[in-house]
Amino acid sequence: MAKAPRPVQRASRWLLRSLWPSQKLRWTREGLIYGAVWLGLLATGLQQQINLILLVAGLAAGPLVGSIWSSAAMLRKIQTARRAPPYAFSGEPLFIDYTLDNDRRHVAALALVLSDEMIPVDRSISGGTGLYPKGFFPRVAGQSRARVRWEGVAPRRGRYRFRSFDLVTRSPFGLLERRVSGGEPTSITIYPAVGHLTRRWQHLHRDASETKRGSRHDRSIQQQEYHGLRDYRSGDSPRWIHWRTSARLGQLMVKEFETQHEQDLTILLDPWTPRSKVTQAHRDAVEESIKFAATVCLETCRHTGRRVLLGWTGPTPGLRQGPASVKLLHEMLEQLATLRTSSEGKLSALLDAIPPSTLRESILIVVSTRSLNLNDEAEKSARLPASAIRSLLSRVTLLDASKGELNDLYQSGASVRPRNIAASREAEAEIPTLPLGLSSTPSELSQNGAIRP
């Protein structure tokens, strides 16, 4: 059997791609109504043998056939791309850029809708729901590019996955909808929401620092930060009297300083939930403890020259530790973003996993969602000697999130007016060098990931 000539083969392939390319074609609601009317006219004309009705039915078929050809032509030589940040903070603004390149020479692309989907990888982590960004390109001239920015609010913490987005057209009559998939599947990590540490946390941290090893540090070698005035108290140094304010108020006022300690810090997180009958209060306590831990990590990594350790309980206790840096901060935030709750975690097992030098030298903050007896947990430890338990317990601060003990230590980020924090995908390679550790809140991050100090 003789083969068809090559021009005929090329024409056949072009015709097949034009009529039925690798795209999805479906009826719209208007198209279904139009098709029902057309079928009614055609059936009536054939049944009654009325040529005028058959002529009208034949003319009415033109828009249907034209929609098949025109919609396929509208999506030819169209390139689309997505640019999403590699991370964002929960509750903060999230920006996603979509670009459309029209490679046709003269024909413009009209009324194209881009539909995307961002779904959580694991819905059991925090109950996060998906996002469905959309963009609209009204007109993109030939040999040109257009960009549309979608703005929304980042969902709950966790890792999310972008699927292939759809480019949709209903050109020219809106009777048929043709869509083509594009874009590479990517992922984004939503960090926990962070806030501001309050003055009470500063006092709590200072008291824990001063009782470390049962001795007070020499204030002359510590950095002190002036933050306000207060009434004169017996024993205050006359050098710190603010004479101008004292003369105006008629009473002695002294400067108040906040002592800055550069000591190692260990944050132990116990995201416990009961094995059964988990209530919303349990879930809220876990989320509050994670938000607080993320806030402390962010604040602590601002100061270089100290070591930070983040530990969490679970079937297998985990640790993230190292010198305070941007890289370590991202590792901690990513771990907190994907942290699961557990009913099997034991603080004693976590204490066994911590290096002995860290237990001896650092300040320990234990954040739990249940009532714990630190003495019992320390005695259950297989590595802690009895002589070190007393010294350890004197340096541990236990906070129970289920009793609201975190409420006075930090303010939620909901009261912070955020700026855009989303870093572009092109800037992902620069993330390890982003000066994130110089900022106290993610709202100070600019569009390209840099920080306004």
C-alpha positions as CSV (number, residue, x, y, z in Angstrom):
1,M,0.0,0.0,0.0
2,A,1.5,3.3,-1.1
3,K,2.2,5.9,1.5
4,A,0.7,9.4,1.3
5,P,3.0,12.2,0.1
6,R,4.8,14.1,2.8
7,P,2.8,17.3,2.3
8,V,-0.4,15.4,2.8
9,Q,1.0,13.8,6.0
10,R,2.0,17.2,7.4
11,A,-1.3,18.7,6.4
12,S,-3.1,15.8,8.1
13,R,-1.1,16.1,11.3
14,W,-1.7,19.9,11.4
15,L,-5.4,19.4,10.8
16,L,-5.5,16.8,13.6
17,R,-3.7,19.1,16.0
18,S,-5.9,22.0,15.1
19,L,-9.2,20.1,15.5
20,W,-8.3,18.1,18.6
21,P,-5.0,19.0,20.2
22,S,-3.7,17.8,23.6
23,Q,-6.2,20.1,25.3
24,K,-9.5,19.8,27.1
25,L,-12.6,21.0,25.4
26,R,-16.0,21.1,27.2
27,W,-19.3,22.9,26.9
28,T,-20.1,26.0,28.8
29,R,-23.6,26.6,30.3
30,E,-24.4,29.0,27.5
31,G,-23.0,26.5,25.0
32,L,-25.3,23.8,26.3
33,I,-28.4,26.1,25.9
34,Y,-27.3,27.1,22.5
35,G,-26.7,23.5,21.5
36,A,-30.1,22.4,22.8
37,V,-31.8,25.2,20.7
38,W,-29.8,24.1,17.7
39,L,-30.7,20.5,18.1
40,G,-34.4,21.5,18.4
41,L,-34.2,23.5,15.2
42,L,-32.5,20.7,13.4
43,A,-35.0,18.1,14.6
44,T,-38.0,20.3,13.8
45,G,-36.6,21.0,10.2
46,L,-36.0,17.3,9.6
47,Q,-39.3,16.3,11.0
48,Q,-41.4,18.9,9.2
49,Q,-39.3,19.1,6.1
50,I,-39.2,22.9,6.3
51,N,-36.2,24.2,4.3
52,L,-36.2,27.6,6.1
53,I,-35.7,26.0,9.5
54,L,-33.0,23.7,8.1
55,L,-31.3,26.7,6.7
56,V,-31.4,28.5,10.1
57,A,-30.1,25.3,11.8
58,G,-27.2,25.2,9.3
59,L,-26.3,28.8,9.9
60,A,-26.6,28.2,13.7
61,A,-24.0,25.5,13.4
62,G,-21.4,28.0,12.2
63,P,-20.6,29.4,15.7
64,L,-20.2,25.9,17.1
65,V,-17.7,24.9,14.4
66,G,-16.0,28.3,14.6
67,S,-15.5,28.0,18.4
68,I,-13.7,24.7,17.9
69,W,-11.2,26.2,15.4
70,S,-10.9,29.7,17.1
71,S,-10.3,28.4,20.6
72,A,-7.5,26.0,19.3
73,A,-5.9,28.9,17.4
74,M,-6.1,31.2,20.4
75,L,-3.9,28.8,22.5
76,R,-1.3,28.2,19.8
77,K,2.3,29.6,20.4
78,I,1.4,30.6,24.0
79,Q,4.0,30.1,26.7
80,T,3.1,30.6,30.4
81,A,5.2,30.5,33.5
82,R,4.7,30.8,37.3
83,R,7.0,32.6,39.7
84,A,6.3,31.7,43.3
85,P,8.3,32.3,46.5
86,P,10.0,29.4,48.1
87,Y,8.6,30.3,51.5
88,A,6.1,32.6,53.2
89,F,4.9,33.1,56.7
90,S,1.4,32.1,57.7
91,G,-1.1,34.9,57.7
92,E,1.3,37.2,55.8
93,P,0.7,38.5,52.2
94,L,1.5,35.9,49.5
95,F,2.3,37.1,46.0
96,I,2.5,34.8,42.9
97,D,3.5,36.2,39.5
98,Y,2.2,34.6,36.2
99,T,3.7,35.5,32.8
100,L,2.3,34.9,29.4
101,D,4.4,35.1,26.2
102,N,2.6,35.4,22.9
103,D,5.0,34.2,20.2
104,R,2.6,34.8,17.4
105,R,3.7,37.5,15.0
106,H,0.6,39.6,14.5
107,V,-2.4,37.9,16.2
108,A,-3.1,39.0,19.8
109,A,-4.2,36.7,22.6
110,L,-7.6,37.8,24.0
111,A,-9.4,37.1,27.2
112,L,-7.3,34.3,28.7
113,V,-7.9,33.0,32.2
114,L,-5.1,31.3,34.2
115,S,-6.3,28.9,36.9
116,D,-3.8,27.5,39.5
117,E,-4.0,25.2,42.5
118,M,-1.9,25.2,45.7
119,I,-2.7,22.2,47.9
120,P,-1.2,21.0,51.2
121,V,1.1,18.0,51.0
122,D,-0.1,16.7,54.4
123,R,-3.5,18.1,55.6
124,S,-3.1,16.4,59.0
125,I,-0.3,18.7,60.1
126,S,-2.4,21.8,60.8
127,G,-5.6,21.3,58.9
128,G,-4.4,23.6,56.1
129,T,-6.7,24.2,53.1
130,G,-5.7,24.8,49.6
131,L,-5.6,28.0,47.6
132,Y,-6.8,28.6,44.1
133,P,-5.0,31.6,42.5
134,K,-6.4,33.0,39.2
135,G,-5.1,35.5,36.7
136,F,-6.8,37.2,33.8
137,F,-5.0,38.4,30.6
138,P,-7.4,40.7,28.7
139,R,-5.1,41.3,25.7
140,V,-1.6,40.3,24.9
141,A,-0.3,41.6,21.6
142,G,1.8,39.5,19.2
143,Q,5.5,39.1,20.1
144,S,4.9,40.6,23.6
145,R,4.8,39.5,27.2
146,A,2.3,40.2,30.0
147,R,2.5,39.6,33.7
148,V,-0.3,39.3,36.2
149,R,0.3,39.2,40.0
150,W,-2.0,37.3,42.3
151,E,-2.2,38.6,45.9
152,G,-3.6,36.6,48.8
153,V,-2.9,35.5,52.3
154,A,-0.6,32.6,53.1
155,P,-2.5,29.7,54.6
156,R,-1.6,27.7,57.7
157,R,1.8,26.3,58.2
158,G,3.0,23.3,56.2
159,R,4.4,22.3,52.9
160,Y,2.2,23.0,49.8
161,R,2.5,21.8,46.3
162,F,1.6,23.7,43.1
163,R,0.1,21.5,40.4
164,S,0.2,22.3,36.7
165,F,-2.0,25.3,36.1
166,D,-4.7,25.6,33.4
167,L,-4.9,28.3,30.7
168,V,-8.5,28.7,29.7
169,T,-10.2,30.4,26.8
170,R,-13.8,30.8,25.7
171,S,-13.1,32.7,22.6
172,P,-14.8,33.8,20.5
173,F,-18.5,33.2,21.5
174,G,-18.3,31.6,24.9
175,L,-20.0,28.4,23.8
176,L,-17.0,26.1,24.3
177,E,-14.2,26.2,26.9
178,R,-10.8,25.0,25.9
179,R,-8.0,24.6,28.5
180,V,-4.4,23.5,28.3
181,S,-2.1,22.6,31.2
182,G,1.2,24.3,31.7
183,G,3.8,25.2,34.3
184,E,6.1,22.9,36.3
185,P,4.9,21.5,39.6
186,T,6.7,23.3,42.4
187,S,6.4,23.4,46.2
188,I,6.3,26.2,48.8
189,T,6.8,26.0,52.6
190,I,4.6,28.1,54.8
191,Y,6.4,29.0,58.0
192,P,4.5,29.4,61.2
193,A,3.1,32.8,62.0
194,V,5.5,34.9,64.2
195,G,4.9,37.9,66.4
196,H,6.7,40.1,68.8
197,L,8.3,39.1,72.1
198,T,7.0,41.2,75.0
199,R,8.7,42.9,77.8
200,R,7.7,40.1,80.1
201,W,9.7,37.6,78.0
202,Q,12.8,39.9,78.2
203,H,12.5,39.9,82.0
204,L,12.0,36.1,82.1
205,H,15.0,35.6,79.8
206,R,17.1,37.9,81.9
207,D,16.2,36.2,85.2
208,A,17.0,32.8,83.6
209,S,20.4,34.2,82.5
210,E,21.2,35.6,85.9
211,T,20.5,32.3,87.7
212,K,22.6,30.2,85.2
213,R,25.0,28.2,87.3
214,G,23.6,30.1,90.4
215,S,25.7,33.3,89.7
216,R,25.0,36.7,88.3
217,H,26.9,38.1,85.4
218,D,29.0,41.2,85.5
219,R,26.7,43.9,84.1
220,S,29.8,46.0,83.1
221,I,30.7,43.6,80.3
222,Q,27.1,43.2,79.0
223,Q,25.4,45.2,76.4
224,Q,22.7,47.4,77.8
225,E,19.9,48.9,75.8
226,Y,18.1,52.1,77.0
227,H,14.3,51.8,76.5
228,G,12.5,54.2,78.9
229,L,12.2,56.0,82.2
230,R,10.8,54.9,85.6
231,D,10.5,56.2,89.1
232,Y,13.6,56.4,91.3
233,R,14.0,53.4,93.7
234,S,16.2,53.0,96.6
235,G,19.6,51.7,95.6
236,D,19.5,53.1,92.0
237,S,22.7,54.7,90.8
238,P,22.6,58.5,90.7
239,R,24.4,58.4,87.4
240,W,21.2,57.1,85.7
241,I,18.9,60.0,86.9
242,H,17.4,61.9,84.1
243,W,17.6,65.4,85.5
244,R,15.6,67.2,82.8
245,T,12.5,64.9,83.2
246,S,12.9,64.9,87.0
247,A,12.8,68.7,87.0
248,R,9.8,68.8,84.8
249,L,7.8,66.2,86.8
250,G,9.0,67.3,90.2
251,Q,10.2,63.8,91.2
252,L,13.3,61.7,90.5
253,M,13.2,59.6,87.2
254,V,15.9,57.2,86.2
255,K,16.8,55.6,82.9
256,E,15.8,52.0,82.6
257,F,18.0,49.6,80.6
258,E,17.4,46.2,79.1
259,T,20.4,43.9,79.6
260,Q,21.3,42.0,76.5
261,H,22.8,38.6,77.2
262,E,24.6,36.6,74.5
263,Q,24.1,33.2,76.0
264,D,23.3,29.9,74.4
265,L,19.6,29.1,74.3
266,T,17.8,25.7,74.1
267,I,14.1,25.6,73.1
268,L,12.4,22.3,73.8
269,L,9.0,21.8,72.2
270,D,6.5,19.2,73.4
271,P,3.6,19.2,70.9
272,W,1.5,16.7,72.8
273,T,-2.1,15.7,72.0
274,P,-4.1,12.9,73.5
275,R,-4.3,9.6,71.6
276,S,-8.1,10.0,71.2
277,K,-10.7,12.7,71.6
278,V,-8.5,15.5,70.4
279,T,-10.4,18.7,70.9
280,Q,-9.9,22.1,69.2
281,A,-8.4,23.4,72.4
282,H,-5.6,20.8,72.1
283,R,-4.9,21.8,68.5
284,D,-4.9,25.5,69.4
285,A,-2.4,24.9,72.2
286,V,-0.1,23.1,69.8
287,E,-0.3,25.9,67.2
288,E,0.4,28.5,69.9
289,S,3.4,26.7,71.2
290,I,4.8,26.4,67.6
291,K,4.2,30.1,66.9
292,F,5.9,31.0,70.1
293,A,8.9,28.8,69.4
294,A,9.2,30.3,65.8
295,T,9.1,33.8,67.3
296,V,11.8,33.0,69.8
297,C,14.0,31.3,67.1
298,L,13.6,34.4,64.9
299,E,14.5,36.8,67.6
300,T,17.4,34.7,68.9
301,C,19.0,34.3,65.5
302,R,19.3,38.1,65.2
303,H,22.3,37.9,67.5
304,T,25.3,36.2,66.2
305,G,28.0,34.7,68.4
306,R,25.6,32.4,70.3
307,R,24.4,28.8,69.8
308,V,20.7,27.9,69.5
309,L,19.2,24.5,69.8
310,L,15.6,23.6,68.9
311,G,14.4,20.2,70.1
312,W,11.0,18.5,69.8
313,T,9.5,15.4,71.3
314,G,7.9,12.6,69.3
315,P,8.2,8.9,68.6
316,T,11.8,9.8,67.7
317,P,13.1,13.1,69.3
318,G,14.6,15.5,66.9
319,L,17.2,18.4,67.1
320,R,18.3,21.3,65.1
321,Q,21.3,23.2,66.5
322,G,24.2,25.4,65.6
323,P,25.5,28.9,65.7
324,A,22.8,31.6,65.2
325,S,22.6,32.2,61.5
326,V,20.2,32.7,58.6
327,K,20.7,29.1,57.4
328,L,19.9,27.7,60.9
329,L,16.9,29.9,61.1
330,H,15.4,28.6,57.9
331,E,16.1,25.1,59.0
332,M,14.2,25.6,62.3
333,L,11.3,27.4,60.6
334,E,11.0,24.7,58.0
335,Q,11.0,22.0,60.8
336,L,8.3,23.9,62.7
337,A,6.3,24.3,59.6
338,T,6.0,20.5,59.1
339,L,6.0,19.5,62.8
340,R,3.5,16.8,63.7
341,T,1.7,16.4,67.0
342,S,2.3,13.2,68.9
343,S,0.9,11.4,71.9
344,E,4.0,9.3,72.4
345,G,6.6,12.0,73.0
346,K,8.6,12.0,76.2
347,L,10.7,14.9,77.5
348,S,13.1,12.5,79.2
349,A,14.0,10.9,75.8
350,L,14.6,14.4,74.4
351,L,16.9,15.3,77.2
352,D,18.9,12.2,76.5
353,A,19.4,13.3,72.9
354,I,20.7,16.7,73.8
355,P,24.6,17.0,74.0
356,P,25.8,17.2,77.6
357,S,27.7,20.4,77.0
358,T,24.5,22.1,75.9
359,L,22.7,20.9,79.0
360,R,25.5,22.4,81.2
361,E,25.9,25.7,79.5
362,S,22.7,26.9,77.9
363,I,19.4,28.3,79.1
364,L,16.5,25.8,78.7
365,I,13.0,26.8,77.7
366,V,10.5,24.0,77.7
367,V,7.2,24.7,75.9
368,S,4.6,22.0,76.4
369,T,0.9,21.5,75.8
370,R,0.4,19.4,78.9
371,S,1.3,19.5,82.6
372,L,4.8,18.1,83.1
373,N,6.8,17.4,86.3
374,L,10.4,18.4,85.4
375,N,11.9,16.5,88.3
376,D,10.2,13.2,87.2
377,E,11.2,13.7,83.6
378,A,14.8,14.4,84.6
379,E,15.0,11.3,86.8
380,K,13.7,9.2,83.9
381,S,16.6,10.3,81.8
382,A,19.1,7.6,81.2
383,R,22.1,10.0,80.6
384,L,21.6,12.6,83.3
385,P,23.5,11.9,86.5
386,A,21.7,12.6,89.8
387,S,24.3,15.3,90.6
388,A,23.4,17.3,87.5
389,I,19.6,17.2,87.9
390,R,19.4,19.9,90.5
391,S,21.6,22.3,88.5
392,L,19.6,21.6,85.4
393,L,16.2,22.2,87.0
394,S,17.4,25.6,88.3
395,R,18.0,26.7,84.7
396,V,14.8,25.3,83.1
397,T,11.8,27.5,82.5
398,L,8.6,25.4,81.9
399,L,5.7,27.0,80.0
400,D,2.4,25.3,79.6
401,A,0.6,26.5,76.4
402,S,-2.6,24.7,77.5
403,K,-3.0,27.0,80.5
404,G,-2.4,30.2,78.5
405,E,1.1,30.8,79.9
406,L,2.4,32.0,76.5
407,N,-0.2,34.8,76.1
408,D,1.9,37.4,78.0
409,L,5.2,36.4,76.5
410,Y,4.5,37.3,72.9
411,Q,2.1,39.2,70.7
412,S,0.6,37.5,67.7
413,G,1.6,38.7,64.3
414,A,-2.0,39.6,63.5
415,S,-1.4,43.1,64.9
416,V,1.6,43.7,62.7
417,R,1.0,45.5,59.4
418,P,2.9,43.3,57.0
419,R,4.8,44.1,53.8
420,N,5.4,41.8,50.9
421,I,7.8,39.0,52.1
422,A,7.6,36.7,49.1
423,A,11.0,36.0,47.5
424,S,11.0,35.2,43.8
425,R,11.9,31.8,42.5
426,E,14.8,33.3,40.7
427,A,16.1,34.5,44.0
428,E,15.9,31.1,45.7
429,A,19.6,30.5,45.2
430,E,20.2,33.6,47.3
431,I,18.2,32.5,50.3
432,P,21.1,31.2,52.3
433,T,22.6,34.7,52.2
434,L,19.4,36.6,53.0
435,P,19.9,38.8,56.1
436,L,16.8,37.4,57.6
437,G,18.4,37.1,61.0
438,L,18.6,40.9,61.2
439,S,14.9,41.3,61.3
440,S,12.5,40.8,64.3
441,T,9.5,40.1,62.1
442,P,8.9,38.8,58.6
443,S,7.0,42.0,57.8
444,E,10.3,43.8,57.4
445,L,11.3,41.6,54.5
446,S,11.1,43.3,51.1
447,Q,10.0,41.9,47.8
448,N,13.3,40.4,46.9
449,G,13.8,38.8,50.3
450,A,16.1,41.5,51.7
451,I,15.5,43.1,55.1
452,R,15.0,46.6,56.1
453,P,17.0,46.9,59.3
